[in-house]
Amino acid sequence: MNARRRLACFGLALTLSFTTLTGMGGESDVCAAFKDSKVDQTVLETMLKAAEVGRLYRIDASSSKVGFCVNSQFKRVEGNFREFQGGMALSKEGAGKAQTLVMIQAASLDTDGALIESLIKSERFFDVENYPKILFVSTGFEWTSSTTARLMGNLTLHGVTKPVVFNVTLTDIKDKSAGEGEQIMVKATTKVSRTEFGMDTLSALVDDNVQLCMSVKARKFAGKV
């Protein structure tokens, strides 16, 4: 497989950027965490089949990060999520047939200040008590150069689902220490409007545009199902 084709297969690994993946529901069922998250059953079946034939990819938790940045009248607020799960099912037909799932635990948000963190988790913004999960399901992928691409999908946040597009940069990694399978580094960014997701409080103080920033190292899933 040539480098571009290999990157095409790995391209959708972007959304693995949301995962720390201590396990996608455990070794016995890689999709268990998504079964109560209103994910279409056919999507879950695709993920399970990919795991069975060695075409499911997960990330290296110690080398991955996902967060967001938003400007306010007082300072630039940055936050990171500590808990997230997900995976990418590859297809022999290529990236266009692949499927990616990502789920973040909203309450795992960590910021540089307890007061700001409490405010963002409250009903004014994420409302983590009523909307504990953030979900992404991919819908498409297209190359913009030999190493950059656009990843399309549906993001469910604060109980609202909207289409989003990530700008992706991929770097092919060959690491013999990884054991079975290859690895890839994926960096991605996108901007979303918080008001479109029903978070419109403090509009005079907090910018509407929120930038999502991600960096992950993805690795082929070697567990058993």
Summary of the structure (lengths in Angstrom):
residues: 225
radius of gyration: 17.2
end to end distance: 26.5
largest distance: 52.3
contacts: 735
relative contact order: 0.22
helix: 24%
strand: 41%
